[in-house]
Amino acid sequence: MPVATLLCVYAGDRAEHFTAAVESIFNQTLGPEVESRVYLGVDGALTPALAQAVQAVEARLFQIIRSPVCQGLGATLNGLLQRLQDEAFVFRMDADDIALPERYGRQLAYLQQHPDIDVLGTAITEFDELTGATRTVRFATGPEDAQAQLHRRVPVAHPTVCIRRRVFETLHRYPINGSNEDLGLWFACALQGFRFDNLPESLLRYRISPSFWQRRSLDKAGSELRCYLRGIYALRGPWTVAYAFPLMRFLLRLMPTRLARWAYSSAGLRGGVVRP
Protein backbone atom coordinates (compact mmCIF):
# COMPACT_ATOMS: atom_id res chain seq x y z
CA MET A 1 0.00 0.00 0.00
CA PRO A 2 1.74 3.19 -1.11
CA VAL A 3 1.31 6.34 0.98
CA ALA A 4 2.56 9.83 0.18
CA THR A 5 4.09 12.54 2.34
CA LEU A 6 3.98 16.14 1.09
CA LEU A 7 6.92 18.16 2.41
CA CYS A 8 7.97 21.66 1.36
CA VAL A 9 11.15 23.60 2.05
CA TYR A 10 12.19 27.21 1.42
CA ALA A 11 15.08 29.52 2.27
CA GLY A 12 13.58 30.46 5.63
CA ASP A 13 13.97 26.89 6.93
CA ARG A 14 17.09 25.69 8.72
CA ALA A 15 19.15 22.82 7.38
CA GLU A 16 19.36 20.89 10.65
CA HIS A 17 15.61 21.18 11.20
CA PHE A 18 14.89 19.97 7.68
CA THR A 19 17.19 16.97 8.13
CA ALA A 20 15.51 16.05 11.42
CA ALA A 21 12.04 16.32 9.83
CA VAL A 22 12.96 14.12 6.87
CA GLU A 23 14.66 11.53 9.05
CA SER A 24 11.56 11.34 11.24
CA ILE A 25 9.58 10.39 8.11
CA PHE A 26 12.12 7.79 7.03
CA ASN A 27 12.15 6.31 10.56
CA GLN A 28 8.43 5.58 10.77
CA THR A 29 7.64 2.09 12.09
CA LEU A 30 5.61 0.78 9.18
CA GLY A 31 5.05 -2.81 8.12
CA PRO A 32 6.48 -4.23 4.88
CA GLU A 33 3.06 -3.86 3.23
CA VAL A 34 3.35 -0.05 3.31
CA GLU A 35 5.49 1.83 0.78
CA SER A 36 6.26 5.32 2.10
CA ARG A 37 6.88 7.88 -0.66
CA VAL A 38 8.18 11.35 0.15
CA TYR A 39 7.33 14.15 -2.29
CA LEU A 40 9.45 17.26 -1.72
CA GLY A 41 8.69 20.72 -3.05
CA VAL A 42 11.61 23.18 -3.11
CA ASP A 43 10.10 26.65 -3.08
CA GLY A 44 12.63 29.07 -4.56
CA ALA A 45 16.37 29.38 -4.06
CA LEU A 46 17.80 27.80 -0.89
CA THR A 47 20.68 28.74 1.34
CA PRO A 48 23.87 26.73 0.65
CA ALA A 49 23.44 24.72 3.87
CA LEU A 50 19.82 23.92 3.09
CA ALA A 51 20.63 22.99 -0.51
CA GLN A 52 23.29 20.61 0.79
CA ALA A 53 20.80 19.06 3.22
CA VAL A 54 18.33 18.48 0.38
CA GLN A 55 21.04 16.94 -1.78
CA ALA A 56 21.98 14.56 1.04
CA VAL A 57 18.49 12.99 1.08
CA GLU A 58 17.49 13.43 -2.56
CA ALA A 59 18.23 9.82 -3.52
CA ARG A 60 15.75 8.63 -0.88
CA LEU A 61 12.93 10.88 -2.05
CA PHE A 62 10.24 9.59 -4.37
CA GLN A 63 9.88 12.84 -6.31
CA ILE A 64 11.15 16.38 -6.03
CA ILE A 65 9.90 19.53 -7.74
CA ARG A 66 11.71 22.86 -7.77
CA SER A 67 10.47 26.37 -8.34
CA PRO A 68 13.03 29.02 -9.33
CA VAL A 69 11.11 31.65 -7.33
CA CYS A 70 9.29 31.43 -4.01
CA GLN A 71 5.60 30.75 -4.72
CA GLY A 72 4.34 30.08 -1.20
CA LEU A 73 3.30 26.92 0.59
CA GLY A 74 -0.12 26.57 -1.02
CA ALA A 75 1.18 26.74 -4.59
CA THR A 76 4.03 24.35 -3.80
CA LEU A 77 1.66 21.83 -2.22
CA ASN A 78 -0.60 22.05 -5.27
CA GLY A 79 2.37 21.30 -7.48
CA LEU A 80 3.08 18.18 -5.43
CA LEU A 81 -0.56 17.08 -5.58
CA GLN A 82 -0.32 17.05 -9.36
CA ARG A 83 2.55 14.54 -9.10
CA LEU A 84 0.74 12.01 -6.91
CA GLN A 85 0.39 8.53 -8.35
CA ASP A 86 -1.64 5.69 -6.81
CA GLU A 87 -1.31 6.56 -3.12
CA ALA A 88 -4.50 6.04 -1.09
CA PHE A 89 -3.39 8.27 1.82
CA VAL A 90 -1.57 11.60 1.86
CA PHE A 91 0.41 12.73 4.92
CA ARG A 92 1.64 16.23 5.65
CA MET A 93 4.82 17.31 7.39
CA ASP A 94 6.50 20.66 7.86
CA ALA A 95 10.23 21.05 7.37
CA ASP A 96 10.91 21.97 11.00
CA ASP A 97 8.78 19.48 12.94
CA ILE A 98 9.47 15.93 14.08
CA ALA A 99 7.04 13.03 13.66
CA LEU A 100 7.19 10.34 16.34
CA PRO A 101 8.07 6.90 14.91
CA GLU A 102 4.60 5.43 15.48
CA ARG A 103 2.67 8.34 13.96
CA TYR A 104 2.04 6.99 10.46
CA GLY A 105 1.20 3.48 11.61
CA ARG A 106 -1.28 4.72 14.22
CA GLN A 107 -3.03 6.99 11.74
CA LEU A 108 -3.25 4.37 9.01
CA ALA A 109 -4.65 1.80 11.43
CA TYR A 110 -7.29 4.24 12.65
CA LEU A 111 -8.37 5.25 9.15
CA GLN A 112 -8.64 1.64 8.06
CA GLN A 113 -10.88 0.97 11.06
CA HIS A 114 -12.96 4.14 10.51
CA PRO A 115 -13.76 4.43 6.79
CA ASP A 116 -16.07 7.39 7.44
CA ILE A 117 -13.16 9.64 8.54
CA ASP A 118 -11.51 11.60 5.74
CA VAL A 119 -8.97 13.84 7.53
CA LEU A 120 -7.18 12.55 10.62
CA GLY A 121 -4.81 14.60 12.77
CA THR A 122 -3.13 14.08 16.11
CA ALA A 123 -2.34 16.12 19.19
CA ILE A 124 0.98 17.98 19.10
CA THR A 125 3.70 18.74 21.59
CA GLU A 126 4.91 22.30 21.15
CA PHE A 127 8.47 22.97 22.21
CA ASP A 128 9.80 26.51 22.50
CA GLU A 129 13.41 26.81 21.35
CA LEU A 130 13.96 29.95 23.41
CA THR A 131 12.58 28.82 26.77
CA GLY A 132 12.64 25.04 26.48
CA ALA A 133 9.00 24.95 27.59
CA THR A 134 6.72 22.25 26.20
CA ARG A 135 2.98 21.75 26.17
CA THR A 136 0.47 19.43 24.57
CA VAL A 137 -2.26 20.84 22.33
CA ARG A 138 -5.25 18.77 21.25
CA PHE A 139 -7.76 19.55 18.55
CA ALA A 140 -11.29 18.42 17.60
CA THR A 141 -12.59 15.38 19.45
CA GLY A 142 -14.65 13.98 16.58
CA PRO A 143 -16.47 14.99 13.39
CA GLU A 144 -19.32 16.77 15.18
CA ASP A 145 -16.98 18.78 17.39
CA ALA A 146 -14.88 19.73 14.34
CA GLN A 147 -17.91 20.98 12.44
CA ALA A 148 -19.32 22.88 15.43
CA GLN A 149 -16.03 24.59 16.29
CA LEU A 150 -14.65 25.36 12.82
CA HIS A 151 -15.54 29.05 13.14
CA ARG A 152 -13.45 29.24 16.32
CA ARG A 153 -10.40 27.07 15.70
CA VAL A 154 -8.84 24.70 13.20
CA PRO A 155 -10.17 21.13 13.56
CA VAL A 156 -6.76 19.53 12.95
CA ALA A 157 -3.13 20.64 13.01
CA HIS A 158 -1.99 20.79 9.39
CA PRO A 159 1.47 19.19 9.92
CA THR A 160 -0.16 16.16 11.59
CA VAL A 161 -2.81 15.20 9.07
CA CYS A 162 -3.31 12.07 7.05
CA ILE A 163 -5.86 12.74 4.30
CA ARG A 164 -7.67 10.15 2.21
CA ARG A 165 -6.94 10.49 -1.49
CA ARG A 166 -10.65 10.87 -2.23
CA VAL A 167 -10.53 14.33 -0.63
CA PHE A 168 -8.14 15.58 -3.31
CA GLU A 169 -10.01 13.70 -6.03
CA THR A 170 -12.96 15.95 -5.12
CA LEU A 171 -11.21 19.22 -4.22
CA HIS A 172 -8.10 18.76 -6.43
CA ARG A 173 -6.04 21.46 -4.74
CA TYR A 174 -5.43 23.69 -1.75
CA PRO A 175 -7.36 26.96 -1.98
CA ILE A 176 -4.90 29.86 -2.24
CA ASN A 177 -6.08 32.24 0.49
CA GLY A 178 -3.01 34.31 1.28
CA SER A 179 -0.95 32.27 3.74
CA ASN A 180 -3.91 30.27 5.09
CA GLU A 181 -4.07 27.39 2.63
CA ASP A 182 -4.76 24.86 5.40
CA LEU A 183 -7.70 26.80 6.86
CA GLY A 184 -9.11 27.26 3.37
CA LEU A 185 -8.86 23.51 2.79
CA TRP A 186 -10.66 22.70 6.04
CA PHE A 187 -13.58 24.97 5.13
CA ALA A 188 -13.69 23.43 1.65
CA CYS A 189 -13.72 19.94 3.21
CA ALA A 190 -16.56 20.92 5.55
CA LEU A 191 -18.61 22.26 2.64
CA GLN A 192 -18.20 18.92 0.85
CA GLY A 193 -19.20 16.91 3.92
CA PHE A 194 -15.77 15.41 4.62
CA ARG A 195 -15.27 14.36 8.21
CA PHE A 196 -12.45 15.23 10.62
CA ASP A 197 -11.07 13.43 13.64
CA ASN A 198 -7.91 13.35 15.76
CA LEU A 199 -5.93 10.81 17.70
CA PRO A 200 -5.66 12.10 21.28
CA GLU A 201 -1.99 11.12 21.56
CA SER A 202 0.71 13.63 20.73
CA LEU A 203 2.51 12.16 17.72
CA LEU A 204 4.32 15.25 16.45
CA ARG A 205 6.81 17.65 18.04
CA TYR A 206 5.97 21.15 16.81
CA ARG A 207 8.79 23.67 16.90
CA ILE A 208 8.18 27.21 18.21
CA SER A 209 11.23 29.11 16.95
CA PRO A 210 11.97 32.85 17.30
CA SER A 211 10.92 33.35 13.66
CA PHE A 212 7.51 31.88 14.50
CA TRP A 213 6.50 35.23 16.00
CA GLN A 214 8.07 37.26 13.20
CA ARG A 215 5.90 35.40 10.68
CA ARG A 216 2.67 36.34 12.49
CA SER A 217 2.42 39.71 10.79
CA LEU A 218 -0.47 42.06 10.13
CA ASP A 219 -0.72 40.69 6.58
CA LYS A 220 -1.04 37.14 7.91
CA ALA A 221 -3.64 38.23 10.46
CA GLY A 222 -5.68 39.94 7.75
CA SER A 223 -5.38 36.92 5.47
CA GLU A 224 -6.60 34.64 8.26
CA LEU A 225 -9.54 36.94 9.01
CA ARG A 226 -10.65 37.02 5.37
CA CYS A 227 -10.39 33.24 5.15
CA TYR A 228 -12.56 32.79 8.23
CA LEU A 229 -15.16 35.30 7.03
CA ARG A 230 -15.44 33.64 3.61
CA GLY A 231 -15.65 30.18 5.15
CA ILE A 232 -18.27 31.11 7.75
CA TYR A 233 -20.36 32.85 5.10
CA ALA A 234 -20.27 29.74 2.90
CA LEU A 235 -21.20 27.43 5.79
CA ARG A 236 -23.63 29.55 7.80
CA GLY A 237 -24.68 32.54 5.73
CA PRO A 238 -24.53 36.25 6.60
CA TRP A 239 -26.49 36.26 9.87
CA THR A 240 -24.55 34.45 12.58
CA VAL A 241 -22.65 35.37 15.72
CA ALA A 242 -19.87 33.06 14.52
CA TYR A 243 -18.19 36.06 12.86
CA ALA A 244 -17.35 37.44 16.32
CA PHE A 245 -14.70 34.79 16.98
CA PRO A 246 -12.38 35.48 14.03
CA LEU A 247 -12.77 39.21 14.62
CA MET A 248 -11.56 38.75 18.20
CA ARG A 249 -8.67 36.63 16.98
CA PHE A 250 -7.70 39.36 14.53
CA LEU A 251 -7.59 41.97 17.31
CA LEU A 252 -5.44 39.69 19.43
CA ARG A 253 -3.05 39.22 16.51
CA LEU A 254 -2.39 42.97 16.52
CA MET A 255 -0.92 42.93 20.01
CA PRO A 256 2.82 43.47 20.56
CA THR A 257 4.94 40.32 20.36
CA ARG A 258 5.33 39.89 24.12
CA LEU A 259 1.58 40.05 24.67
CA ALA A 260 0.95 37.87 21.63
CA ARG A 261 3.19 35.15 23.10
CA TRP A 262 1.12 35.25 26.28
CA ALA A 263 -2.22 35.25 24.46
CA TYR A 264 -1.07 32.42 22.19
CA SER A 265 -1.08 30.12 25.21
CA SER A 266 -4.87 30.49 25.46
CA ALA A 267 -7.16 28.07 23.68
CA GLY A 268 -9.10 30.94 22.10
CA LEU A 269 -6.16 32.22 20.06
CA ARG A 270 -4.12 29.05 19.61
CA GLY A 271 -6.65 27.03 17.67
CA GLY A 272 -6.40 23.84 19.69
CA VAL A 273 -7.14 23.18 23.33
CA VAL A 274 -4.35 22.83 25.86
CA ARG A 275 -4.98 19.81 28.04
CA PRO A 276 -2.92 17.73 30.45
FENLIN-V850295 format. One record per backbone hydrogen bond with DSSP energy under -1.0 kcal/mol. CO is the residue of the C=O (numbers start at 1). NH is the residue of the N-H. E is the energy in kcal/mol with one decimal. If there is no record, write none. Layout:
# FENLIN-V850295
{{CO;NH;E} {CO;NH;E}}
This chain:
# FENLIN-V850295
{{1;35;-2.0} {2;88;-1.4} {3;37;-2.9} {4;91;-3.7} {5;39;-3.1} {6;93;-1.7} {7;41;-2.6} {9;43;-2.9} {10;13;-2.2} {14;18;-2.5} {15;19;-2.5} {16;20;-1.8} {17;21;-2.3} {18;22;-2.6} {19;23;-2.5} {20;24;-1.8} {21;25;-1.1} {22;26;-2.4} {23;27;-1.9} {25;28;-1.4} {28;30;-1.5} {31;34;-1.8} {35;3;-2.8} {37;5;-2.2} {38;62;-2.1} {38;63;-1.5} {39;7;-2.4} {40;65;-2.5} {41;9;-2.4} {42;44;-1.1} {42;67;-2.5} {47;51;-2.9} {48;52;-2.1} {49;53;-1.9} {50;54;-2.3} {51;55;-2.3} {52;56;-1.8} {54;58;-1.1} {57;60;-1.8} {58;61;-1.3} {63;40;-2.4} {65;42;-3.0} {67;44;-1.4} {72;76;-1.9} {73;77;-2.8} {74;78;-2.2} {75;79;-1.8} {76;80;-1.8} {77;81;-2.4} {78;82;-1.4} {80;83;-1.5} {81;84;-1.0} {88;165;-2.6} {89;4;-2.5} {90;163;-3.1} {91;6;-2.7} {94;97;-1.0} {98;205;-3.2} {100;103;-2.1} {101;29;-2.6} {102;106;-2.4} {103;107;-2.3} {104;108;-2.7} {105;109;-2.2} {106;110;-2.0} {107;111;-2.4} {108;112;-2.2} {109;113;-1.4} {110;114;-1.3} {114;117;-2.0} {118;164;-2.5} {119;197;-1.8} {120;162;-2.2} {121;199;-2.4} {123;203;-1.6} {124;137;-2.7} {125;206;-2.5} {126;135;-1.6} {127;208;-2.6} {128;132;-2.6} {133;128;-2.7} {135;126;-2.6} {137;124;-2.4} {138;273;-3.7} {142;146;-2.4} {143;147;-2.2} {144;148;-2.5} {145;149;-2.0} {149;152;-2.2} {149;153;-2.3} {155;140;-1.6} {157;160;-2.3} {158;161;-1.2} {161;92;-1.8} {162;120;-2.5} {163;90;-2.7} {164;167;-1.6} {165;169;-1.6} {166;170;-1.1} {167;171;-2.9} {168;172;-1.3} {171;173;-1.2} {175;177;-1.0} {177;180;-1.8} {180;184;-2.3} {181;185;-1.8} {182;186;-2.3} {183;187;-2.1} {184;188;-2.1} {185;189;-2.7} {186;190;-2.4} {187;191;-2.3} {188;192;-1.3} {189;194;-2.3} {190;193;-1.1} {195;118;-2.2} {195;119;-2.1} {197;121;-2.3} {199;123;-1.0} {201;123;-1.6} {203;100;-2.2} {204;125;-2.7} {205;98;-2.1} {206;127;-2.4} {208;129;-2.3} {209;212;-1.5} {211;215;-2.0} {215;217;-1.8} {217;221;-2.4} {218;222;-2.7} {219;223;-2.4} {220;224;-2.6} {221;225;-2.3} {222;226;-2.4} {223;227;-2.0} {224;228;-2.5} {225;229;-2.7} {226;230;-2.4} {227;231;-2.4} {228;232;-3.0} {229;233;-2.1} {230;234;-2.2} {231;235;-2.0} {232;236;-3.5} {233;237;-1.7} {240;243;-1.1} {241;244;-2.1} {242;245;-1.0} {243;247;-1.4} {244;248;-2.1} {245;249;-2.2} {246;250;-2.3} {247;251;-1.9} {248;252;-2.1} {249;253;-2.0} {252;255;-1.5} {256;260;-2.8} {257;261;-2.5} {258;262;-1.4} {259;263;-2.9} {260;264;-2.4} {262;265;-1.1} {263;266;-2.0} {266;270;-2.3} {267;271;-1.6} {273;138;-2.8}}
